[in-house]
Amino acid sequence: MTPVHTLPYDLSSLTWNDDHTNNDQDKYCYCGKGYSEHKTMMQCSTCLQFFHSACVSSVKRPLLYGDIFYEFQCSVCTQAEEKYTREVMKWKQAVQLILYHLTKQRRLSKGKQPEHFYFRFTEEICKLVEENWDVLLWDREMNKTWKNTVASSLSTQPDLFLSGVTKWDSAGKGLWALRSEEPLSKLSSARQAPKTETTKRLKKRKPAKDELQSKKRTRSSRYDHSPVTSPEHNQETTNNDDSGSIMKDTLPTMDKENTNAALDDGALGTTTKSDDSTSDKMKTADEAIVTTKRTIVSSDDLENVADSTTDFKVDDSTVNLMKTDSQPKTLKVRSQCLCM
């Protein structure tokens, strides 16, 4: 057939509806004839005009009702041969197209028009799939399990297909219908049903006996803060404690004797003081002696106590206990003595 390069009407003069699916002049195709529900039509992707599939030379078999899974350019737009290629279809798209074609045929026929038309799985659905395999499923081979794939597509897409079991129980087994008879679109047919997230509950693994024992040891060690020491370290600690106790017992006695001696020497000095001031010094010295009992003296400083000068540092006052061999011992006491 010689390609048609001109149309018998002016395409630009046609008045189309908003969806560009029909025109008021009812002029279509190369032939210029009108639209017919009993004839399938295909649309050019360039000029958007519709053509009867029987008039398109590149189409060897008339299209099914609702078939939109192709790319087509008419010869008027190409000014050469027509361009016609099939798109790769998913299984659910092919099954949906088959059911739409069967439903459309029933609607165009005379007779009772129920809400949904149900079709038999093997005798009608699978038979039409097999007849149009090279057009719809041209990209894959027909294997032995393809009917199982069709059945899976029907049963796993409840938003697209209705099972006869829901209407007639066991008597409707093997019967299927379209949920909606709206014209197919590439977006709607490719849309998948929403998947519900399922959370798997994992069983807890029972711990082994070794793990339980290690956990018990970890828990016990967490609350046991006593240091681990050797017997030799314990013996040294005992000796240090004994020396420290001796130190604490003897140190206050030494400080008291040195303080009393310092008070006696101070009383015999060149400067004479009243009895009241002397009694105040004695009282303050006693407080200083009591405070020294609260201090902790290590065993390392035991040898330096008698010969060195001991200073008690306070905020605004200082108690100095000085011991020398040649000069008399003196005690200088200031008020508000606080030993640190």
BAFI-425974 format. One record per residue (C-alpha): x, y, z; residue in one letter; chain. Coordinates in pm, 1 decimal, always signed. Layout:
<marzas>
<marza <X Y Z> A A>,
...
</marzas>
This chain:
<marzas>
<marza <+0.0 +0.0 +0.0> M A>,
<marza <+130.2 +340.8 -98.1> T A>,
<marza <+175.1 +571.9 +201.6> P A>,
<marza <-76.1 +853.5 +230.4> V A>,
<marza <+94.6 +1192.6 +261.0> H A>,
<marza <-213.1 +1416.2 +262.6> T A>,
<marza <-550.9 +1402.2 +434.0> L A>,
<marza <-884.2 +1460.1 +253.3> P A>,
<marza <-973.3 +1729.9 +507.4> Y A>,
<marza <-807.6 +2021.3 +681.3> D A>,
<marza <-682.2 +1889.2 +1013.6> L A>,
<marza <-635.6 +2237.9 +1159.3> S A>,
<marza <-1005.6 +2326.0 +1099.9> S A>,
<marza <-1137.3 +2047.6 +1324.8> L A>,
<marza <-1288.9 +2140.5 +1663.1> T A>,
<marza <-1190.8 +1901.7 +1941.1> W A>,
<marza <-1319.9 +1849.3 +2292.6> N A>,
<marza <-1107.3 +1925.6 +2598.3> D A>,
<marza <-966.0 +1573.2 +2615.3> D A>,
<marza <-895.4 +1568.2 +2240.8> H A>,
<marza <-1075.9 +1237.2 +2200.0> T A>,
<marza <-1338.3 +1339.8 +1937.3> N A>,
<marza <-1415.8 +1632.0 +1707.9> N A>,
<marza <-1738.9 +1800.2 +1610.5> D A>,
<marza <-1688.3 +1735.0 +1240.0> Q A>,
<marza <-1649.4 +1361.1 +1304.8> D A>,
<marza <-1360.3 +1329.0 +1062.0> K A>,
<marza <-1083.2 +1082.5 +1134.7> Y A>,
<marza <-819.3 +864.5 +977.0> C A>,
<marza <-680.1 +862.2 +624.6> Y A>,
<marza <-1025.4 +780.3 +492.7> C A>,
<marza <-1196.5 +1079.8 +650.8> G A>,
<marza <-1478.5 +865.2 +791.7> K A>,
<marza <-1623.1 +897.9 +1138.5> G A>,
<marza <-1570.8 +723.4 +1466.7> Y A>,
<marza <-1727.9 +384.0 +1533.5> S A>,
<marza <-1749.3 +204.6 +1867.0> E A>,
<marza <-1716.0 -129.1 +1694.8> H A>,
<marza <-1381.1 -36.2 +1540.6> K A>,
<marza <-1060.4 +11.5 +1734.2> T A>,
<marza <-863.0 +329.3 +1665.9> M A>,
<marza <-506.2 +440.4 +1733.1> M A>,
<marza <-369.3 +790.9 +1786.6> Q A>,
<marza <-72.1 +954.4 +1616.2> C A>,
<marza <+176.2 +1088.0 +1871.5> S A>,
<marza <+258.9 +1389.0 +1647.7> T A>,
<marza <-68.8 +1528.5 +1509.1> C A>,
<marza <-290.9 +1355.8 +1772.8> L A>,
<marza <-539.5 +1245.6 +1506.3> Q A>,
<marza <-709.9 +907.2 +1539.4> F A>,
<marza <-685.6 +635.8 +1273.3> F A>,
<marza <-881.1 +316.0 +1225.8> H A>,
<marza <-644.9 +30.7 +1301.0> S A>,
<marza <-773.4 -147.9 +993.1> A A>,
<marza <-655.0 +147.2 +777.9> C A>,
<marza <-302.3 +149.7 +921.1> V A>,
<marza <-75.8 -57.6 +699.2> S A>,
<marza <+186.6 -116.1 +965.7> S A>,
<marza <-63.3 -290.9 +1196.0> V A>,
<marza <-104.7 -652.7 +1092.3> K A>,
<marza <-381.3 -734.5 +1338.2> R A>,
<marza <-653.1 -499.0 +1463.0> P A>,
<marza <-585.4 -366.2 +1810.0> L A>,
<marza <-779.3 -473.8 +2116.5> L A>,
<marza <-1022.1 -232.5 +2272.6> Y A>,
<marza <-839.5 +5.0 +2503.5> G A>,
<marza <-491.2 -74.6 +2371.0> D A>,
<marza <-264.6 +230.2 +2422.1> I A>,
<marza <+70.0 +55.7 +2471.1> F A>,
<marza <+237.6 +158.5 +2148.4> Y A>,
<marza <+412.2 +447.1 +1969.4> E A>,
<marza <+265.0 +548.9 +1633.3> F A>,
<marza <+333.2 +820.2 +1376.3> Q A>,
<marza <+115.4 +849.7 +1067.6> C A>,
<marza <+263.2 +879.5 +720.7> S A>,
<marza <+130.5 +1235.4 +687.0> V A>,
<marza <+352.8 +1345.0 +974.7> C A>,
<marza <+656.1 +1144.1 +866.3> T A>,
<marza <+601.7 +1208.0 +490.1> Q A>,
<marza <+731.0 +856.5 +453.7> A A>,
<marza <+642.6 +515.9 +593.7> E A>,
<marza <+446.2 +490.5 +916.4> E A>,
<marza <+631.4 +431.7 +1239.5> K A>,
<marza <+477.3 +180.0 +1474.3> Y A>,
<marza <+645.6 +15.6 +1772.9> T A>,
<marza <+504.6 -179.5 +2070.2> R A>,
<marza <+592.6 -98.4 +2427.7> E A>,
<marza <+698.1 -355.8 +2683.6> V A>,
<marza <+401.7 -443.2 +2901.6> M A>,
<marza <+386.1 -580.9 +3251.4> K A>,
<marza <+182.9 -890.5 +3322.0> W A>,
<marza <-90.1 -705.1 +3507.5> K A>,
<marza <-118.5 -453.3 +3222.6> Q A>,
<marza <-164.4 -732.2 +2969.6> A A>,
<marza <-425.3 -907.8 +3184.8> V A>,
<marza <-609.7 -581.3 +3245.5> Q A>,
<marza <-616.7 -507.4 +2870.8> L A>,
<marza <-753.6 -857.5 +2796.7> I A>,
<marza <-1036.9 -814.6 +3047.6> L A>,
<marza <-1114.4 -465.2 +2920.4> Y A>,
<marza <-1143.7 -594.9 +2562.7> H A>,
<marza <-1375.6 -879.6 +2669.5> L A>,
<marza <-1588.6 -643.4 +2878.0> T A>,
<marza <-1615.1 -389.6 +2593.5> K A>,
<marza <-1732.4 -661.1 +2355.3> Q A>,
<marza <-2006.0 -763.0 +2599.2> R A>,
<marza <-2117.0 -404.6 +2648.8> R A>,
<marza <-2152.1 -352.8 +2274.8> L A>,
<marza <-2359.1 -666.3 +2236.6> S A>,
<marza <-2732.4 -686.1 +2294.6> K A>,
<marza <-2865.6 -850.8 +2602.8> G A>,
<marza <-2861.4 -810.1 +2978.9> K A>,
<marza <-2612.3 -556.1 +3110.9> Q A>,
<marza <-2504.3 -645.3 +3467.3> P A>,
<marza <-2282.0 -426.5 +3679.4> E A>,
<marza <-1979.5 -650.7 +3620.1> H A>,
<marza <-1910.4 -906.7 +3351.4> F A>,
<marza <-1728.1 -1218.1 +3476.8> Y A>,
<marza <-1515.6 -1428.4 +3244.1> F A>,
<marza <-1381.0 -1782.0 +3274.3> R A>,
<marza <-1013.0 -1805.6 +3345.8> F A>,
<marza <-904.7 -2076.1 +3100.0> T A>,
<marza <-1163.7 -2066.2 +2821.5> E A>,
<marza <-1176.9 -1688.0 +2778.2> E A>,
<marza <-895.4 -1501.1 +2954.5> I A>,
<marza <-602.8 -1735.1 +2888.8> C A>,
<marza <-725.2 -1810.6 +2536.2> K A>,
<marza <-721.2 -1442.7 +2436.6> L A>,
<marza <-378.3 -1393.5 +2598.4> V A>,
<marza <-240.0 -1680.1 +2391.3> E A>,
<marza <-391.4 -1543.6 +2069.0> E A>,
<marza <-235.3 -1198.5 +2119.9> N A>,
<marza <+94.9 -1310.1 +2270.9> W A>,
<marza <+307.4 -1181.0 +1984.6> D A>,
<marza <+148.5 -834.4 +2016.9> V A>,
<marza <+114.8 -789.8 +2393.3> L A>,
<marza <+399.6 -1007.6 +2524.6> L A>,
<marza <+634.3 -1000.2 +2228.4> W A>,
<marza <+944.0 -951.1 +2448.3> D A>,
<marza <+921.1 -1288.4 +2627.7> R A>,
<marza <+881.7 -1655.3 +2546.3> E A>,
<marza <+573.7 -1858.8 +2629.6> M A>,
<marza <+682.5 -2100.2 +2898.1> N A>,
<marza <+491.3 -2379.8 +3069.6> K A>,
<marza <+398.1 -2173.6 +3376.9> T A>,
<marza <+259.9 -1862.8 +3207.0> W A>,
<marza <-97.5 -1947.0 +3313.4> K A>,
<marza <+16.1 -1948.6 +3676.1> N A>,
<marza <+156.3 -1600.4 +3618.6> T A>,
<marza <-181.0 -1483.6 +3484.4> V A>,
<marza <-357.9 -1631.4 +3787.4> A A>,
<marza <-110.4 -1461.8 +4019.9> S A>,
<marza <-169.0 -1125.5 +3851.8> S A>,
<marza <-544.9 -1162.1 +3899.5> L A>,
<marza <-530.3 -1270.4 +4264.1> S A>,
<marza <-269.2 -1016.1 +4379.5> T A>,
<marza <-434.9 -705.5 +4231.2> Q A>,
<marza <-765.6 -663.3 +4419.4> P A>,
<marza <-778.2 -294.7 +4322.8> D A>,
<marza <-806.0 -397.0 +3953.9> L A>,
<marza <-982.6 -734.4 +3945.9> F A>,
<marza <-1281.8 -897.9 +4113.7> L A>,
<marza <-1303.3 -1267.8 +4191.7> S A>,
<marza <-1628.1 -1459.8 +4144.5> G A>,
<marza <-1572.3 -1628.6 +4481.1> V A>,
<marza <-1666.2 -1304.7 +4659.6> T A>,
<marza <-2006.6 -1312.1 +4486.7> K A>,
<marza <-2095.2 -1678.7 +4445.2> W A>,
<marza <-1857.9 -1846.5 +4694.0> D A>,
<marza <-1720.9 -2176.3 +4558.2> S A>,
<marza <-1945.6 -2159.1 +4249.8> A A>,
<marza <-1760.2 -1846.2 +4134.1> G A>,
<marza <-1419.0 -2007.8 +4144.2> K A>,
<marza <-1225.6 -1939.2 +3820.2> G A>,
<marza <-1439.4 -1635.8 +3725.5> L A>,
<marza <-1284.6 -1287.4 +3706.1> W A>,
<marza <-1406.5 -935.9 +3622.4> A A>,
<marza <-1275.5 -580.7 +3600.6> L A>,
<marza <-1342.2 -365.8 +3903.0> R A>,
<marza <-1363.5 -49.8 +3688.9> S A>,
<marza <-1445.9 -16.3 +3319.4> E A>,
<marza <-1282.5 +321.0 +3273.0> E A>,
<marza <-1053.5 +351.2 +2967.0> P A>,
<marza <-700.8 +238.4 +3034.4> L A>,
<marza <-416.8 +482.3 +3082.7> S A>,
<marza <-48.1 +411.4 +3109.7> K A>,
<marza <-26.0 +573.0 +3449.6> L A>,
<marza <-325.4 +399.2 +3604.9> S A>,
<marza <-230.9 +57.2 +3470.6> S A>,
<marza <+125.7 +96.8 +3595.8> A A>,
<marza <+14.4 +207.9 +3939.3> R A>,
<marza <+56.3 -59.6 +4200.9> Q A>,
<marza <-167.7 -125.1 +4493.9> A A>,
<marza <-40.4 +19.3 +4820.4> P A>,
<marza <+168.1 -226.5 +5011.6> K A>,
<marza <+98.0 -273.1 +5377.9> T A>,
<marza <+406.7 -289.1 +5590.5> E A>,
<marza <+429.5 -603.1 +5798.2> T A>,
<marza <+654.8 -627.0 +6095.3> T A>,
<marza <+814.0 -961.8 +6163.0> K A>,
<marza <+842.1 -1062.9 +6523.9> R A>,
<marza <+1174.6 -1221.3 +6590.0> L A>,
<marza <+1195.0 -1487.1 +6856.4> K A>,
<marza <+1438.6 -1419.3 +7134.5> K A>,
<marza <+1730.6 -1656.9 +7142.6> R A>,
<marza <+1776.8 -1826.6 +7476.2> K A>,
<marza <+2121.0 -1746.4 +7617.1> P A>,
<marza <+2358.0 -2030.6 +7686.4> A A>,
<marza <+2473.1 -2123.1 +8036.4> K A>,
<marza <+2815.8 -1967.1 +7980.9> D A>,
<marza <+2654.0 -1637.8 +7883.7> E A>,
<marza <+2433.1 -1639.7 +8194.6> L A>,
<marza <+2733.4 -1702.4 +8420.1> Q A>,
<marza <+2933.9 -1423.3 +8254.9> S A>,
<marza <+2639.2 -1184.7 +8298.7> K A>,
<marza <+2616.3 -1274.4 +8667.8> K A>,
<marza <+2989.0 -1211.1 +8714.9> R A>,
<marza <+2956.1 -877.0 +8535.2> T A>,
<marza <+2664.8 -771.3 +8755.2> R A>,
<marza <+2842.9 -870.9 +9077.2> S A>,
<marza <+3162.8 -688.7 +8977.4> S A>,
<marza <+2959.8 -378.7 +8890.4> R A>,
<marza <+2853.6 -333.9 +9252.2> Y A>,
<marza <+3174.2 -461.1 +9420.9> D A>,
<marza <+3406.4 -161.3 +9456.6> H A>,
<marza <+3657.1 -321.1 +9699.0> S A>,
<marza <+4008.0 -323.7 +9551.4> P A>,
<marza <+4182.9 -651.8 +9495.8> V A>,
<marza <+4505.5 -654.2 +9699.9> T A>,
<marza <+4780.4 -902.7 +9763.1> S A>,
<marza <+4869.0 -1041.7 +10109.5> P A>,
<marza <+5193.9 -842.9 +10113.4> E A>,
<marza <+5003.5 -520.6 +10042.8> H A>,
<marza <+4758.6 -598.8 +10324.5> N A>,
<marza <+5049.6 -652.6 +10566.3> Q A>,
<marza <+5207.5 -318.9 +10469.5> E A>,
<marza <+4874.2 -143.2 +10510.7> T A>,
<marza <+4835.9 -290.1 +10860.5> T A>,
<marza <+5182.9 -167.2 +10961.7> N A>,
<marza <+5111.3 +179.5 +10824.0> N A>,
<marza <+4783.9 +194.6 +11014.7> D A>,
<marza <+4962.1 +97.9 +11338.3> D A>,
<marza <+5228.9 +363.9 +11289.5> S A>,
<marza <+4962.7 +619.5 +11208.2> G A>,
<marza <+4771.5 +536.7 +11526.4> S A>,
<marza <+5089.2 +572.1 +11730.5> I A>,
<marza <+5154.0 +901.6 +11560.6> M A>,
<marza <+4805.5 +1031.0 +11638.7> K A>,
<marza <+4843.0 +931.6 +12005.8> D A>,
<marza <+5186.0 +1082.6 +12060.0> T A>,
<marza <+5157.9 +1399.0 +11850.6> L A>,
<marza <+4903.2 +1584.0 +12059.6> P A>,
<marza <+5103.9 +1509.0 +12375.4> T A>,
<marza <+5419.7 +1651.0 +12218.6> M A>,
<marza <+5243.8 +1960.8 +12092.6> D A>,
<marza <+5087.0 +2019.5 +12432.7> K A>,
<marza <+5419.8 +1987.5 +12613.0> E A>,
<marza <+5590.4 +2222.1 +12362.2> N A>,
<marza <+5307.1 +2469.2 +12392.5> T A>,
<marza <+5314.3 +2467.9 +12773.7> N A>,
<marza <+5688.7 +2519.7 +12763.3> A A>,
<marza <+5646.4 +2805.7 +12522.5> A A>,
<marza <+5385.2 +2965.8 +12748.4> L A>,
<marza <+5617.1 +2932.4 +13052.4> D A>,
<marza <+5909.4 +3087.6 +12861.9> D A>,
<marza <+5688.6 +3365.7 +12734.6> G A>,
<marza <+5570.4 +3446.2 +13082.4> A A>,
<marza <+5934.0 +3485.2 +13198.1> L A>,
<marza <+6026.0 +3723.7 +12911.4> G A>,
<marza <+6101.8 +4090.9 +12929.9> T A>,
<marza <+5744.6 +4183.6 +12831.4> T A>,
<marza <+5496.9 +4144.2 +13118.7> T A>,
<marza <+5134.8 +4073.4 +13039.6> K A>,
<marza <+4822.5 +4062.2 +13248.0> S A>,
<marza <+4664.9 +3747.7 +13382.7> D A>,
<marza <+4361.1 +3790.3 +13160.7> D A>,
<marza <+4567.0 +3798.2 +12842.1> S A>,
<marza <+4764.0 +3494.7 +12959.0> T A>,
<marza <+4446.6 +3298.1 +13022.4> S A>,
<marza <+4320.2 +3395.6 +12674.1> D A>,
<marza <+4642.5 +3268.3 +12518.8> K A>,
<marza <+4612.1 +2944.6 +12711.2> M A>,
<marza <+4252.3 +2899.5 +12595.2> K A>,
<marza <+4343.4 +2967.0 +12230.6> T A>,
<marza <+4639.0 +2732.2 +12252.0> A A>,
<marza <+4412.8 +2458.7 +12387.4> D A>,
<marza <+4181.2 +2505.7 +12088.5> E A>,
<marza <+4477.7 +2480.2 +11853.6> A A>,
<marza <+4585.7 +2160.0 +12024.8> I A>,
<marza <+4237.9 +2012.5 +11992.6> V A>,
<marza <+4231.4 +2105.7 +11623.8> T A>,
<marza <+4560.3 +1929.7 +11560.8> T A>,
<marza <+4399.4 +1606.0 +11674.7> K A>,
<marza <+4174.3 +1622.0 +11368.4> R A>,
<marza <+4465.9 +1638.4 +11125.7> T A>,
<marza <+4597.6 +1325.6 +10962.0> I A>,
<marza <+4971.6 +1290.6 +10979.0> V A>,
<marza <+5135.3 +1036.9 +10754.2> S A>,
<marza <+5402.5 +801.7 +10872.2> S A>,
<marza <+5656.4 +963.9 +10636.2> D A>,
<marza <+5645.2 +1292.1 +10832.7> D A>,
<marza <+5685.6 +1125.9 +11174.1> L A>,
<marza <+6062.6 +1182.6 +11186.9> E A>,
<marza <+6029.0 +1554.7 +11094.4> N A>,
<marza <+5771.9 +1645.8 +11357.5> V A>,
<marza <+6011.6 +1706.9 +11648.7> A A>,
<marza <+6284.0 +1894.7 +11458.4> D A>,
<marza <+6096.9 +2094.4 +11192.8> S A>,
<marza <+5870.0 +2393.0 +11214.2> T A>,
<marza <+5498.9 +2308.7 +11181.6> T A>,
<marza <+5273.7 +2578.7 +11031.1> D A>,
<marza <+4897.2 +2582.4 +11056.8> F A>,
<marza <+4769.0 +2803.6 +10775.8> K A>,
<marza <+4443.0 +2989.2 +10825.0> V A>,
<marza <+4264.2 +3274.4 +10648.9> D A>,
<marza <+4352.2 +3574.4 +10873.3> D A>,
<marza <+4552.1 +3419.5 +11157.4> S A>,
<marza <+4849.7 +3187.4 +11193.8> T A>,
<marza <+4967.3 +2963.2 +11471.2> V A>,
<marza <+5340.9 +2911.4 +11458.0> N A>,
<marza <+5500.2 +2651.2 +11676.7> L A>,
<marza <+5873.9 +2701.4 +11661.6> M A>,
<marza <+6131.6 +2486.4 +11821.8> K A>,
<marza <+6501.6 +2576.0 +11841.9> T A>,
<marza <+6792.1 +2442.6 +12050.6> D A>,
<marza <+6948.5 +2769.3 +12173.7> S A>,
<marza <+6658.3 +3017.0 +12206.8> Q A>,
<marza <+6358.1 +2983.9 +12436.4> P A>,
<marza <+6039.2 +2858.6 +12277.7> K A>,
<marza <+5776.1 +3120.8 +12199.7> T A>,
<marza <+5411.6 +3100.8 +12094.6> L A>,
<marza <+5240.9 +3365.4 +11884.8> K A>,
<marza <+4867.7 +3334.7 +11880.4> V A>,
<marza <+4626.7 +3551.2 +11684.3> R A>,
<marza <+4256.3 +3560.6 +11723.0> S A>,
<marza <+4010.7 +3357.3 +11514.2> Q A>,
<marza <+4239.9 +3055.5 +11471.8> C A>,
<marza <+4106.1 +2802.7 +11219.4> L A>,
<marza <+4342.3 +2520.5 +11130.4> C A>,
<marza <+4333.6 +2370.7 +10779.8> M A>,
</marzas>
